Amino acid sequence: MKKILFAVCLSILFIVGGSCSSTEHEFYSTLYGTVTDNITGNPVNAATIILSPGGKTTISGSDGKYEFTDLDVMQYTVTVQKDGYLTNRKTVNAVSGESVRADIPLTPAGE
């Protein structure tokens, strides 16, 4: 019975143009995290998060959270900027098919 089901599966994949090989599929990564105040630990909203290479940008939410989806698998530098805070950078590796967390603390300027 298992052999018949397997043969049916292969036939359907062949008919619809699918493949049983995982090497033909591209996998992407998601990068997410929270921007916080290094002194208070509170979330920092409206911080600008820049991803390079690629130059993608986003803004942290009221909960300090941010997310980049459908990223190519490679090493990225995450740069976070907000008026009143020192800029902070972190290097992260995007992993195929995985979500990678990169929390970024910001130090208030003058601290």
N, C-alpha and C positions, 0 to 999 in steps of 0.2 A: 504494500500500500504506500509506503514512504517513497519508494522508487517512482511510482506513478505520480504522486503529488509533486515530486521534484521535477519530473519530466514536464508536467503541466506548467509549473512555474517557469521553467526555462523556455518553454514554447511561448508563453504569454510575454515574457521579457523580450524574446526575439521579435515577436509580432509588433509590439509597441515601441521597439527601438531601444529597449533598456539594456542593461548589462549586469552581469553578476560579478564583475570585476570592480573592486573598490579603487583601483588606480585611476579610473576615469573620472572619479568624483573629486571636486574641489571642496576643501573644507576651509572655513574661515574661523576667525576668533572674535570674541567679544571682550572688550576692556571696560571695566566699570570700577567705581570707587566712591569715596566720600571725601569732600574737602572740609577740613576742620580747622578751628582756631587752635594753634599749638599751646596756648596758655590756658584757655578755658575748656577746650575740648568740644565747644559748641560747633554745630555745622555752619559753614560759610556759604551763604547763598549768593548768587549772581557773580561768582568767580568765573573767569574765562579760562577754559582748558583747551590747550593747543596740542595737537598730536603731530609729531614729525618723525620720519618723513611723511609727506602727504598733505600737511597743512589743514587737516580737519579740525574744526573747532566746535565747542559746545559751551553751554553755560550751566553751572551747578544750580540745582533746584533749591527751594526753600529748606529742604532737608540736607543740603550739601552734596547730594548725589549727582553723579554724571554717568554717561554710558556712551561708548562707541561700539557699533555693531558692524558685522561683515568686514572685518579687517583681514588683510593679507597676513600670512604667518611670517613674522620677522621681528626684529628688535625696534622698539619705538622709544622716543623720549616724550614724556608727558610734562608739559610746562603749565603751571597754574599761576594766574595773575589776578590781583584784586587791589584796587586803591586802598591804601592804608595798611597793606601787608607787603612783606618781602616776597619776591618771586621764588617759587620752589620748583625743582625739576626732579623727575624720577625716571630711570630707565627700566623698561619692562619688556619681556619677551612674550609675544602673542603666540599661543600654542594652538595648533590645528584642532578644531572641533571643541575647544574649551573656552570657558569664561575665566578671565584673569582679573583678579582684584588688585587695584592700586590706589590705596588710600593716601591722600596727600595733606599733610599738615601745613598750615601757613602761619608764619610768625608775624605778629603785628609789627609795623615799622616803628623803630625807636626802642624796641625791647632788647 
